Amino acid sequence: MVNWKLIGALALPNVGGWLSALTMAGQVRSPTGKAWYDNLKKPSWNPPKWVFGPAWTVLYTGMGYGSYLVYEDCGGFTDDALVPLSLFGAQLLFNWTWSPVFFKYHKIGLAFFHMIALDVAAGACTISFFNVNKKTLYFMAPYLCWLAFASCLNYTIWKLNENVPKIPNKDN
């Protein structure tokens, strides 16, 4: 028998992530070969662009599984599930809306503060998940580590580019 609740829990974060990634169109890869992201100064420890898609797919799937464990342990959308699953939804919204801030609108500094809010929301979600099911930490800890790395990367890119003349964004 197909477990549609599990499939939905695994798919939801990924679908939102893929939709969010649409706002990166032309900003990371370009037919001309030089996209906006290519023109930014980045630290030597910046990962290659191809790493981000697979990393986020694994992370979204893991956190989706964590949400499924909480959903099951709480008996569905019950009063016990309200806080942890609401925190999960909130941190997903912060996550999905970071890409447009950074890539579409080129607001690198604002994206950093957005990322800090995401870090706090993801931390609160992780604690609430852990209080329901200790195993969720296995799925949320890699996400928190990646967010810490991404926060440092966002901050460093912001500082490396804060005095660089702005290239007009035709989408604004």
Disulfide bonds with the S-S distance in Angstrom:
none
